[in-house]
Amino acid sequence: MENAIQCAVQTIRERFSEPLTLDELAHSAMVSKFHFLRIFRRITGVTPGRFLSAVRLHEAKILLVSTSLNVSDIGAQVGYSSTGSFTRRFSESVGCSPTQYRHKALGNMPQRPPRISLVPDETQPDSVGSISGTVSDPYRTDSGIYIGVFESPILERSPAAGATIAHSGQFRITGVPQGNWYVHAVAQGPLPGDSPTADPMLVDTAGPVTIGPGADPVVQMTLRPLGWANPPVLFALPVEWSAHAS
């Protein structure tokens, strides 16, 4: 069944600019629509529609950095019929408008994010709750590791809390509101290729974890390259600015 879902993901990545439907994707996987939807979500963590949207916005990020096309043309190329709809969805998911993203990613930001090593600090009480844990980085990236607390299994929109640490090790994030959250760790990996179209992100996700009375979850994450079943990283990370600016 995994091969069938991989085929559907490949269809999304190759035909993202087309108005793909659930029926078409299920047909490409050669399974029933309802079975396809359930298995796709189990393997990728999101629905086919959300995966398609993430791919479209990721492709838009690439075009914003690698071409001089205007925002309207880029929106049309990645499958949006309305510039307003594209701009709104991009801004919600990435955290800034397409124009702001282009300016920042091309170097109008500091080259390195602040390197803050976070370890448990009992002198600072939690505002609501906290999440602590460790991040392992086998690739020994020097960009810093961003750890964020997000509502979505896709790394998108603004985090509820987050921080950047210098390297593998312990962290503790305080001030996390009550609720169910996903913890994303991401870094700019030292992988081959400096092209804007390359995707050298190293990632891992834990969750969902619950913040509530008496609940201070501990997570363990190991950074690895994005796999075929991972939706693209959409949120505009500090390590992303540093990679484009350096």
DOTIZA-947666 format. One record per residue (C-alpha): residue number from 1; x, y, z; residue in three letters; chain. Coordinates in nm, 3 decimals. Each point is the difference from the previous one (the first is absolute). Example, Ala and Ser with C-alpha at 12.3 -4.5 7.8 and 13.67 -1.06 7.14 Angstrom:
DOTIZA-947666
seq 1; xx 1.230; yy -0.450; zz 0.780; type ALA; mol A .
seq 2; xx 0.137; yy 0.344; zz -0.066; type SER; mol A .
END
This chain:
DOTIZA-947666
seq 1; xx 0.000; yy 0.000; zz 0.000; type MET; mol A .
seq 2; xx 0.294; yy 0.232; zz 0.068; type GLU; mol A .
seq 3; xx 0.103; yy -0.026; zz -0.365; type ASN; mol A .
seq 4; xx -0.346; yy 0.115; zz -0.106; type ALA; mol A .
seq 5; xx 0.017; yy 0.306; zz 0.228; type ILE; mol A .
seq 6; xx 0.351; yy 0.075; zz -0.125; type GLN; mol A .
seq 7; xx -0.140; yy -0.005; zz -0.354; type CYS; mol A .
seq 8; xx -0.269; yy 0.248; zz 0.102; type ALA; mol A .
seq 9; xx 0.256; yy 0.229; zz 0.165; type VAL; mol A .
seq 10; xx 0.206; yy -0.010; zz -0.318; type GLN; mol A .
seq 11; xx -0.311; yy 0.099; zz -0.195; type THR; mol A .
seq 12; xx -0.051; yy 0.297; zz 0.232; type ILE; mol A .
seq 13; xx 0.363; yy 0.110; zz -0.033; type ARG; mol A .
seq 14; xx -0.006; yy -0.029; zz -0.380; type GLU; mol A .
seq 15; xx -0.348; yy 0.144; zz -0.066; type ARG; mol A .
seq 16; xx -0.038; yy 0.247; zz 0.287; type PHE; mol A .
seq 17; xx -0.102; yy 0.282; zz -0.235; type SER; mol A .
seq 18; xx -0.303; yy -0.196; zz -0.121; type GLU; mol A .
seq 19; xx -0.340; yy -0.010; zz 0.176; type PRO; mol A .
seq 20; xx 0.055; yy -0.351; zz 0.136; type LEU; mol A .
seq 21; xx -0.297; yy -0.167; zz 0.166; type THR; mol A .
seq 22; xx -0.019; yy -0.269; zz 0.266; type LEU; mol A .
seq 23; xx -0.149; yy -0.236; zz -0.258; type ASP; mol A .
seq 24; xx 0.297; yy 0.049; zz -0.234; type GLU; mol A .
seq 25; xx 0.253; yy -0.059; zz 0.276; type LEU; mol A .
seq 26; xx -0.180; yy -0.312; zz 0.121; type ALA; mol A .
seq 27; xx -0.008; yy -0.122; zz -0.358; type HIS; mol A .
seq 28; xx 0.376; yy 0.053; zz -0.033; type SER; mol A .
seq 29; xx 0.043; yy -0.213; zz 0.312; type ALA; mol A .
seq 30; xx -0.250; yy -0.256; zz -0.137; type MET; mol A .
seq 31; xx -0.208; yy -0.019; zz 0.319; type VAL; mol A .
seq 32; xx -0.340; yy 0.123; zz 0.110; type SER; mol A .
seq 33; xx -0.033; yy 0.366; zz 0.092; type LYS; mol A .
seq 34; xx -0.090; yy -0.063; zz 0.365; type PHE; mol A .
seq 35; xx 0.276; yy -0.256; zz 0.055; type HIS; mol A .
seq 36; xx 0.248; yy 0.230; zz -0.175; type PHE; mol A .
seq 37; xx -0.088; yy 0.297; zz 0.222; type LEU; mol A .
seq 38; xx 0.044; yy -0.201; zz 0.319; type ARG; mol A .
seq 39; xx 0.332; yy -0.158; zz -0.101; type ILE; mol A .
seq 40; xx 0.141; yy 0.322; zz -0.147; type PHE; mol A .
seq 41; xx -0.061; yy 0.183; zz 0.326; type ARG; mol A .
seq 42; xx 0.152; yy -0.281; zz 0.206; type ARG; mol A .
seq 43; xx 0.321; yy -0.004; zz -0.206; type ILE; mol A .
seq 44; xx 0.053; yy 0.373; zz -0.060; type THR; mol A .
seq 45; xx -0.174; yy 0.144; zz 0.304; type GLY; mol A .
seq 46; xx -0.226; yy 0.227; zz -0.208; type VAL; mol A .
seq 47; xx -0.282; yy -0.022; zz -0.254; type THR; mol A .
seq 48; xx 0.077; yy -0.004; zz -0.376; type PRO; mol A .
seq 49; xx -0.145; yy 0.351; zz -0.029; type GLY; mol A .
seq 50; xx 0.233; yy 0.140; zz 0.264; type ARG; mol A .
seq 51; xx 0.297; yy -0.181; zz -0.154; type PHE; mol A .
seq 52; xx -0.084; yy 0.149; zz -0.341; type LEU; mol A .
seq 53; xx -0.030; yy 0.349; zz 0.150; type SER; mol A .
seq 54; xx 0.336; yy -0.038; zz 0.175; type ALA; mol A .
seq 55; xx 0.170; yy -0.107; zz -0.323; type VAL; mol A .
seq 56; xx -0.149; yy 0.295; zz -0.189; type ARG; mol A .
seq 57; xx 0.118; yy 0.253; zz 0.257; type LEU; mol A .
seq 58; xx 0.343; yy -0.159; zz 0.019; type HIS; mol A .
seq 59; xx 0.035; yy 0.027; zz -0.377; type GLU; mol A .
seq 60; xx -0.106; yy 0.364; zz 0.028; type ALA; mol A .
seq 61; xx 0.281; yy 0.059; zz 0.251; type LYS; mol A .
seq 62; xx 0.249; yy -0.144; zz -0.248; type ILE; mol A .
seq 63; xx -0.129; yy 0.221; zz -0.283; type LEU; mol A .
seq 64; xx 0.012; yy 0.310; zz 0.220; type LEU; mol A .
seq 65; xx 0.370; yy -0.057; zz 0.067; type VAL; mol A .
seq 66; xx 0.115; yy -0.141; zz -0.334; type SER; mol A .
seq 67; xx -0.196; yy 0.217; zz -0.249; type THR; mol A .
seq 68; xx -0.110; yy 0.359; zz -0.052; type SER; mol A .
seq 69; xx -0.362; yy -0.097; zz -0.072; type LEU; mol A .
seq 70; xx -0.258; yy 0.221; zz 0.168; type ASN; mol A .
seq 71; xx -0.224; yy -0.131; zz 0.276; type VAL; mol A .
seq 72; xx -0.302; yy -0.033; zz -0.227; type SER; mol A .
seq 73; xx 0.187; yy -0.215; zz -0.254; type ASP; mol A .
seq 74; xx 0.149; yy -0.218; zz 0.272; type ILE; mol A .
seq 75; xx -0.341; yy -0.060; zz 0.155; type GLY; mol A .
seq 76; xx -0.136; yy -0.106; zz -0.340; type ALA; mol A .
seq 77; xx 0.296; yy -0.231; zz -0.065; type GLN; mol A .
seq 78; xx -0.054; yy -0.190; zz 0.324; type VAL; mol A .
seq 79; xx -0.371; yy -0.051; zz -0.051; type GLY; mol A .
seq 80; xx -0.181; yy 0.303; zz 0.146; type TYR; mol A .
seq 81; xx -0.260; yy 0.171; zz -0.218; type SER; mol A .
seq 82; xx -0.013; yy 0.307; zz 0.226; type SER; mol A .
seq 83; xx 0.298; yy 0.212; zz 0.103; type THR; mol A .
seq 84; xx -0.183; yy 0.104; zz 0.315; type GLY; mol A .
seq 85; xx -0.063; yy -0.361; zz 0.100; type SER; mol A .
seq 86; xx 0.363; yy -0.092; zz -0.066; type PHE; mol A .
seq 87; xx 0.136; yy 0.295; zz 0.197; type THR; mol A .
seq 88; xx -0.233; yy -0.066; zz 0.294; type ARG; mol A .
seq 89; xx 0.082; yy -0.370; zz 0.019; type ARG; mol A .
seq 90; xx 0.374; yy 0.061; zz -0.043; type PHE; mol A .
seq 91; xx 0.002; yy 0.264; zz 0.275; type SER; mol A .
seq 92; xx -0.192; yy -0.225; zz 0.240; type GLU; mol A .
seq 93; xx 0.224; yy -0.302; zz -0.055; type SER; mol A .
seq 94; xx 0.342; yy 0.159; zz -0.043; type VAL; mol A .
seq 95; xx -0.041; yy 0.283; zz 0.249; type GLY; mol A .
seq 96; xx 0.060; yy 0.289; zz -0.240; type CYS; mol A .
seq 97; xx -0.126; yy 0.116; zz -0.338; type SER; mol A .
seq 98; xx 0.157; yy -0.129; zz -0.325; type PRO; mol A .
seq 99; xx 0.173; yy 0.335; zz -0.054; type THR; mol A .
seq 100; xx 0.136; yy 0.007; zz 0.355; type GLN; mol A .
seq 101; xx 0.123; yy -0.356; zz -0.038; type TYR; mol A .
seq 102; xx 0.187; yy 0.087; zz -0.320; type ARG; mol A .
seq 103; xx 0.174; yy 0.298; zz 0.163; type HIS; mol A .
seq 104; xx 0.096; yy -0.189; zz 0.315; type LYS; mol A .
seq 105; xx 0.111; yy -0.319; zz -0.173; type ALA; mol A .
seq 106; xx 0.223; yy 0.193; zz -0.239; type LEU; mol A .
seq 107; xx 0.202; yy 0.149; zz 0.282; type GLY; mol A .
seq 108; xx -0.171; yy 0.289; zz 0.173; type ASN; mol A .
seq 109; xx 0.021; yy -0.171; zz 0.338; type MET; mol A .
seq 110; xx 0.286; yy -0.073; zz 0.244; type PRO; mol A .
seq 111; xx 0.218; yy -0.285; zz -0.120; type GLN; mol A .
seq 112; xx -0.032; yy -0.209; zz 0.315; type ARG; mol A .
seq 113; xx -0.287; yy -0.051; zz 0.242; type PRO; mol A .
seq 114; xx 0.068; yy 0.052; zz 0.370; type PRO; mol A .
seq 115; xx 0.159; yy -0.307; zz 0.155; type ARG; mol A .
seq 116; xx -0.178; yy -0.061; zz 0.326; type ILE; mol A .
seq 117; xx 0.081; yy -0.318; zz 0.187; type SER; mol A .
seq 118; xx -0.308; yy -0.091; zz 0.200; type LEU; mol A .
seq 119; xx 0.024; yy -0.229; zz 0.302; type VAL; mol A .
seq 120; xx -0.241; yy -0.042; zz 0.291; type PRO; mol A .
seq 121; xx -0.011; yy 0.319; zz 0.209; type ASP; mol A .
seq 122; xx -0.204; yy -0.033; zz 0.317; type GLU; mol A .
seq 123; xx 0.034; yy 0.372; zz 0.077; type THR; mol A .
seq 124; xx -0.242; yy 0.086; zz -0.283; type GLN; mol A .
seq 125; xx -0.350; yy -0.133; zz 0.064; type PRO; mol A .
seq 126; xx -0.199; yy -0.120; zz -0.296; type ASP; mol A .
seq 127; xx -0.267; yy 0.237; zz -0.130; type SER; mol A .
seq 128; xx -0.231; yy -0.291; zz -0.078; type VAL; mol A .
seq 129; xx 0.193; yy -0.317; zz -0.068; type GLY; mol A .
seq 130; xx 0.331; yy -0.119; zz -0.135; type SER; mol A .
seq 131; xx 0.146; yy -0.254; zz -0.238; type ILE; mol A .
seq 132; xx 0.352; yy -0.131; zz 0.048; type SER; mol A .
seq 133; xx 0.214; yy -0.261; zz -0.165; type GLY; mol A .
seq 134; xx 0.307; yy -0.064; zz -0.210; type THR; mol A .
seq 135; xx 0.084; yy 0.044; zz -0.367; type VAL; mol A .
seq 136; xx 0.267; yy -0.214; zz -0.164; type SER; mol A .
seq 137; xx 0.170; yy 0.124; zz -0.316; type ASP; mol A .
seq 138; xx 0.207; yy -0.274; zz -0.169; type PRO; mol A .
seq 139; xx 0.088; yy 0.241; zz -0.283; type TYR; mol A .
seq 140; xx 0.157; yy 0.258; zz 0.237; type ARG; mol A .
seq 141; xx -0.151; yy 0.299; zz -0.177; type THR; mol A .
seq 142; xx 0.144; yy 0.338; zz 0.094; type ASP; mol A .
seq 143; xx -0.313; yy 0.202; zz -0.084; type SER; mol A .
seq 144; xx -0.163; yy -0.040; zz 0.339; type GLY; mol A .
seq 145; xx -0.304; yy -0.216; zz 0.070; type ILE; mol A .
seq 146; xx -0.344; yy 0.158; zz 0.015; type TYR; mol A .
seq 147; xx -0.252; yy -0.165; zz 0.233; type ILE; mol A .
seq 148; xx -0.359; yy 0.116; zz -0.022; type GLY; mol A .
seq 149; xx -0.334; yy -0.095; zz 0.150; type VAL; mol A .
seq 150; xx -0.264; yy -0.004; zz -0.273; type PHE; mol A .
seq 151; xx -0.367; yy -0.095; zz -0.026; type GLU; mol A .
seq 152; xx 0.056; yy -0.190; zz -0.325; type SER; mol A .
seq 153; xx 0.196; yy -0.311; zz -0.104; type PRO; mol A .
seq 154; xx 0.112; yy 0.222; zz -0.291; type ILE; mol A .
seq 155; xx 0.260; yy 0.254; zz 0.102; type LEU; mol A .
seq 156; xx -0.208; yy 0.304; zz -0.087; type GLU; mol A .
seq 157; xx -0.153; yy 0.316; zz 0.148; type ARG; mol A .
seq 158; xx 0.130; yy 0.170; zz 0.313; type SER; mol A .
seq 159; xx 0.120; yy -0.216; zz 0.289; type PRO; mol A .
seq 160; xx -0.152; yy 0.020; zz 0.346; type ALA; mol A .
seq 161; xx 0.356; yy 0.008; zz 0.134; type ALA; mol A .
seq 162; xx 0.345; yy -0.074; zz -0.130; type GLY; mol A .
seq 163; xx 0.373; yy 0.058; zz 0.022; type ALA; mol A .
seq 164; xx 0.328; yy -0.056; zz -0.180; type THR; mol A .
seq 165; xx 0.276; yy -0.209; zz 0.158; type ILE; mol A .
seq 166; xx 0.358; yy -0.020; zz -0.122; type ALA; mol A .
seq 167; xx 0.038; yy -0.376; zz -0.036; type HIS; mol A .
seq 168; xx -0.119; yy -0.341; zz 0.120; type SER; mol A .
seq 169; xx -0.106; yy -0.015; zz 0.360; type GLY; mol A .
seq 170; xx -0.267; yy 0.081; zz 0.252; type GLN; mol A .
seq 171; xx -0.267; yy 0.263; zz -0.031; type PHE; mol A .
seq 172; xx -0.295; yy 0.130; zz 0.196; type ARG; mol A .
seq 173; xx -0.270; yy 0.223; zz -0.144; type ILE; mol A .
seq 174; xx -0.228; yy 0.177; zz 0.247; type THR; mol A .
seq 175; xx -0.316; yy 0.202; zz -0.040; type GLY; mol A .
seq 176; xx -0.179; yy -0.262; zz -0.210; type VAL; mol A .
seq 177; xx -0.381; yy 0.038; zz 0.015; type PRO; mol A .
seq 178; xx -0.223; yy -0.289; zz 0.095; type GLN; mol A .
seq 179; xx -0.098; yy -0.229; zz -0.285; type GLY; mol A .
seq 180; xx 0.138; yy -0.258; zz -0.239; type ASN; mol A .
seq 181; xx 0.317; yy 0.098; zz -0.185; type TRP; mol A .
seq 182; xx 0.263; yy -0.128; zz -0.240; type TYR; mol A .
seq 183; xx 0.365; yy 0.068; zz 0.076; type VAL; mol A .
seq 184; xx 0.208; yy 0.057; zz -0.313; type HIS; mol A .
seq 185; xx 0.380; yy 0.011; zz -0.008; type ALA; mol A .
seq 186; xx 0.162; yy 0.124; zz -0.319; type VAL; mol A .
seq 187; xx 0.345; yy 0.105; zz -0.119; type ALA; mol A .
seq 188; xx 0.170; yy 0.092; zz -0.325; type GLN; mol A .
seq 189; xx 0.200; yy -0.312; zz -0.075; type GLY; mol A .
seq 190; xx 0.350; yy -0.016; zz -0.149; type PRO; mol A .
seq 191; xx -0.127; yy -0.203; zz -0.294; type LEU; mol A .
seq 192; xx 0.131; yy 0.023; zz -0.359; type PRO; mol A .
seq 193; xx -0.123; yy 0.283; zz -0.220; type GLY; mol A .
seq 194; xx -0.040; yy 0.371; zz 0.060; type ASP; mol A .
seq 195; xx -0.273; yy 0.050; zz -0.260; type SER; mol A .
seq 196; xx -0.317; yy 0.182; zz 0.116; type PRO; mol A .
seq 197; xx -0.192; yy -0.301; zz -0.128; type THR; mol A .
seq 198; xx 0.189; yy -0.237; zz 0.230; type ALA; mol A .
seq 199; xx -0.177; yy -0.097; zz 0.322; type ASP; mol A .
seq 200; xx 0.270; yy -0.082; zz 0.254; type PRO; mol A .
seq 201; xx -0.226; yy 0.038; zz 0.304; type MET; mol A .
seq 202; xx 0.054; yy -0.240; zz 0.288; type LEU; mol A .
seq 203; xx -0.314; yy -0.061; zz 0.204; type VAL; mol A .
seq 204; xx -0.177; yy -0.206; zz 0.260; type ASP; mol A .
seq 205; xx -0.340; yy 0.026; zz 0.163; type THR; mol A .
seq 206; xx -0.140; yy -0.120; zz 0.330; type ALA; mol A .
seq 207; xx -0.365; yy -0.002; zz 0.087; type GLY; mol A .
seq 208; xx -0.266; yy 0.067; zz 0.047; type PRO; mol A .
seq 209; xx 0.090; yy 0.077; zz 0.361; type VAL; mol A .
seq 210; xx -0.241; yy 0.140; zz 0.256; type THR; mol A .
seq 211; xx 0.057; yy 0.303; zz 0.220; type ILE; mol A .
seq 212; xx -0.230; yy 0.019; zz 0.299; type GLY; mol A .
seq 213; xx -0.008; yy -0.015; zz 0.379; type PRO; mol A .
seq 214; xx 0.279; yy -0.230; zz 0.115; type GLY; mol A .
seq 215; xx 0.113; yy -0.072; zz -0.357; type ALA; mol A .
seq 216; xx 0.350; yy 0.113; zz -0.098; type ASP; mol A .
seq 217; xx 0.092; yy -0.235; zz -0.284; type PRO; mol A .
seq 218; xx 0.352; yy -0.108; zz -0.085; type VAL; mol A .
seq 219; xx 0.088; yy -0.078; zz -0.362; type VAL; mol A .
seq 220; xx 0.301; yy -0.142; zz -0.181; type GLN; mol A .
seq 221; xx 0.074; yy 0.088; zz -0.361; type MET; mol A .
seq 222; xx 0.269; yy -0.088; zz -0.254; type THR; mol A .
seq 223; xx 0.051; yy 0.222; zz -0.303; type LEU; mol A .
seq 224; xx -0.016; yy -0.170; zz -0.338; type ARG; mol A .
seq 225; xx -0.053; yy 0.108; zz -0.363; type PRO; mol A .
seq 226; xx -0.358; yy 0.045; zz -0.115; type LEU; mol A .
seq 227; xx -0.141; yy -0.327; zz -0.131; type GLY; mol A .
seq 228; xx -0.250; yy -0.059; zz -0.278; type TRP; mol A .
seq 229; xx -0.291; yy -0.013; zz 0.248; type ALA; mol A .
seq 230; xx 0.092; yy 0.329; zz 0.172; type ASN; mol A .
seq 231; xx -0.195; yy 0.311; zz -0.102; type PRO; mol A .
seq 232; xx 0.234; yy 0.289; zz -0.084; type PRO; mol A .
seq 233; xx 0.109; yy 0.248; zz 0.266; type VAL; mol A .
seq 234; xx -0.204; yy 0.317; zz -0.050; type LEU; mol A .
seq 235; xx 0.067; yy 0.221; zz 0.302; type PHE; mol A .
seq 236; xx 0.278; yy 0.252; zz -0.074; type ALA; mol A .
seq 237; xx 0.264; yy -0.104; zz 0.250; type LEU; mol A .
seq 238; xx 0.294; yy 0.205; zz 0.132; type PRO; mol A .
seq 239; xx 0.238; yy -0.269; zz -0.130; type VAL; mol A .
seq 240; xx -0.156; yy 0.043; zz -0.342; type GLU; mol A .
seq 241; xx 0.088; yy 0.371; zz -0.009; type TRP; mol A .
seq 242; xx 0.357; yy -0.074; zz 0.107; type SER; mol A .
seq 243; xx 0.042; yy -0.263; zz -0.271; type ALA; mol A .
seq 244; xx -0.108; yy 0.235; zz -0.279; type HIS; mol A .
seq 245; xx 0.189; yy 0.298; zz 0.139; type ALA; mol A .
seq 246; xx 0.335; yy -0.170; zz 0.056; type SER; mol A .
END
